[in-house]
Every structure is written in C-alpha cells, then in structure tokens.
Amino acid sequence: MISETVLRRLLKQDVIQHIKLRGDEDKNDPKRYVFSEGKPVDYFVLILEGRVEVTVGRENLVFEAGPFTYFGVQALTQNVGLAETPAPSTMGSLQNLNMDSMLRHTFVPDYSVRAIAELYYITITRSMYLAAKRATLMEKGALNKGNTNEQIDTEVDKLLSDGVRGGVEDAQETKSNADMEDKTRY
C-alpha cells in the first residue's frame, strides 16, 4: 500500500500520457497502442479520459473500456524468476523490497489495448511503484519515531525521482527489446 502523501508526489511526476488521434490515421498505427499482445512491459496503466478497445485471447474477443479502467497490475506485482512468493508477513519490509527490485520483472500481456478516442492515462513503471512503496515505508518509520513529514521530504523526493528516472530507462529498454524482437521475427 502506498500512502496518500507519497501518491500525491508520485502523480506530480511525469506519469500522465496523452494519445491524440487524427481522423486520417491508420487504426493499427503502433502509436495508438498502450499494450500490445505478446510484447513485454513493466508498467501499469490507469485510463483517465477517453476510450480504448481491448482485444483478448486467441478468440480475439473485443470490448471497449473507458475512464478508471486499469491494465498491467501484474507488471507491478508479478515475481518472474522466483520459485515461490514471500510469506505475507515479510511483504512490507524494506529488505524484501530491495530483493524484489533486483529481480528482472516483465509482464507479457495476452491482450492488446488500443486508443479509439483521444486518450489520457497514467503510466506507473515497476521501479516507480517500488520507489513509492519504499518511500511509504520510510514515511511510516519516520512518523513512528516522532519525526514530521517535512523532515523526510527530501529523502522521499529523492526516492521518487530515482524511481522515475529508472522507470523511464526501464520502459525505453523494454520498448527497444520488443522492437528488436519484431525486427527479428520478419
């Protein structure tokens, strides 16, 4: 769980994305896709405004979704490469979060999400999410010791900005790896 103050700071980062559609665009233009089936991602998306078309599974079932629909939770929570998930009692520790951040995590969606109208959405990468969880744990620990929010502000800001920088680099790496896979397939 992320605290309200950390969430507010996270939303002040560069997390809001926009897809503006023009009438003359090809409906299968890659720029319209938020998620593409089979392409690994490390981010979560929350639709704020607009409409998307979701295509799911082998049957290519199609449905539309709108504001406050979310996709990619598994990219934040899935532990790829772990034999078993940690016990619930250790889920909130800093040590567990540090171990979690060292593992390589990607989620391969079995669905595609494509903008069908002008779209605003929030993108939270795995590294941003982990930084926000660390910041929340630090904040709780500092408040329990009698410190005030102002005393930990700089440390929380540093964690979040490092998470955003890491998230941008991770997202660029994930996209370039997926692009390389596309080129080698054809």
ABEGO torsion letter per residue (X at the ends): XBBAAAAAAAAABBABBBBBBBAABBAABAAABABBBGBBBABBBBBABEBBBBBBEAAGBBBBBBBGBBBGAAAAABBBGBABBBBAAAAABAAAAAAAAABBBBBBBABBBBBABBBBBBBBBAAAAAAAAAAAAAAAAAAAAGBBAAAAAAAAAAAAAAAAAAAAAAAAAAAAAAAAAAAAAX
